[in-house]
Amino acid sequence: MTKAPVQDVDQKVFEQALSAPVVTVASPSAIRAWVNLLPKPEQWRNSVACIGETTASAAKRLGLRNVYYPTNPGLEGWVDKILEALRENGH
């Protein structure tokens, strides 16, 4: 794992991520990197599952709308929220 800023993303991988019903993030810097990669962040309507409230707050401040996060940060709650987001998106 690295904390270096995202400089380049493989286009095929990026297109897959854009079409994913749920993107998961574990830090405010990760959600900022994601939003910075989006061609039109205000038009992206898929869901984001955050590991905790701090990351979710960052996502909301950046304009994302379908934000899921557990009450208590951690892997188990995060997985539950990923599954909840998938269910609510018909997957």
C-alpha positions as CSV (number, residue, x, y, z in Angstrom):
1,M,0.0,0.0,0.0
2,T,1.2,3.5,-0.8
3,K,0.1,7.0,0.1
4,A,1.5,8.5,-3.1
5,P,-0.9,10.6,-5.1
6,V,-2.6,8.8,-8.0
7,Q,-0.8,9.8,-11.1
8,D,-2.1,7.4,-13.7
9,V,-4.7,4.7,-13.8
10,D,-5.0,2.0,-16.5
11,Q,-8.0,3.0,-18.6
12,K,-9.6,-0.4,-18.7
13,V,-9.4,-0.7,-14.9
14,F,-10.8,2.8,-14.5
15,E,-13.7,2.1,-16.8
16,Q,-14.6,-1.0,-14.8
17,A,-14.4,1.0,-11.6
18,L,-16.7,3.7,-13.0
19,S,-19.3,1.1,-13.9
20,A,-19.1,-0.8,-10.5
21,P,-22.3,-0.3,-8.5
22,V,-20.2,0.2,-5.3
23,V,-16.7,1.6,-4.9
24,T,-15.1,1.0,-1.5
25,V,-12.7,3.4,0.2
26,A,-10.7,3.3,3.4
27,S,-9.5,6.9,3.9
28,P,-10.4,10.5,3.1
29,S,-7.4,10.7,0.8
30,A,-8.7,7.7,-1.2
31,I,-12.1,9.3,-1.7
32,R,-10.4,12.5,-2.8
33,A,-8.3,10.6,-5.3
34,W,-11.4,8.9,-6.6
35,V,-13.3,12.1,-7.0
36,N,-10.3,13.7,-8.7
37,L,-10.3,10.9,-11.3
38,L,-14.0,11.2,-12.1
39,P,-14.6,13.1,-15.4
40,K,-17.8,14.6,-14.0
41,P,-18.1,13.9,-10.2
42,E,-21.4,15.7,-9.9
43,Q,-22.9,13.2,-12.3
44,W,-21.5,10.0,-10.8
45,R,-24.5,8.3,-9.1
46,N,-23.1,4.9,-8.0
47,S,-22.5,4.1,-4.3
48,V,-19.4,4.4,-2.2
49,A,-18.9,2.2,0.9
50,C,-16.5,3.9,3.4
51,I,-14.7,2.1,6.2
52,G,-15.9,4.7,8.7
53,E,-17.6,8.0,9.4
54,T,-14.5,10.2,8.8
55,T,-14.2,8.8,5.2
56,A,-17.9,9.0,4.7
57,S,-17.9,12.7,5.8
58,A,-15.2,13.4,3.3
59,A,-17.2,11.7,0.6
60,K,-20.3,13.8,1.4
61,R,-18.3,17.0,1.5
62,L,-17.0,16.1,-2.0
63,G,-20.6,15.9,-3.3
64,L,-21.1,12.1,-3.4
65,R,-24.7,11.1,-2.6
66,N,-24.9,7.4,-2.1
67,V,-22.6,7.0,0.8
68,Y,-22.6,4.0,3.1
69,Y,-20.5,3.5,6.3
70,P,-20.7,1.5,9.5
71,T,-21.4,3.1,12.9
72,N,-18.2,1.6,14.2
73,P,-15.3,1.6,11.8
74,G,-13.8,-1.8,10.9
75,L,-13.7,-4.6,8.4
76,E,-16.9,-6.4,9.5
77,G,-19.1,-3.3,9.4
78,W,-17.5,-2.2,6.2
79,V,-18.4,-5.5,4.5
80,D,-22.0,-5.2,5.8
81,K,-22.3,-1.8,4.3
82,I,-20.8,-2.9,1.0
83,L,-23.5,-5.7,0.9
84,E,-26.2,-3.2,1.9
85,A,-25.2,-0.9,-0.9
86,L,-25.2,-3.7,-3.4
87,R,-28.7,-4.9,-2.3
88,E,-30.0,-1.3,-2.6
89,N,-28.6,-1.1,-6.1
90,G,-30.3,-4.3,-7.1
91,H,-27.2,-6.6,-7.0
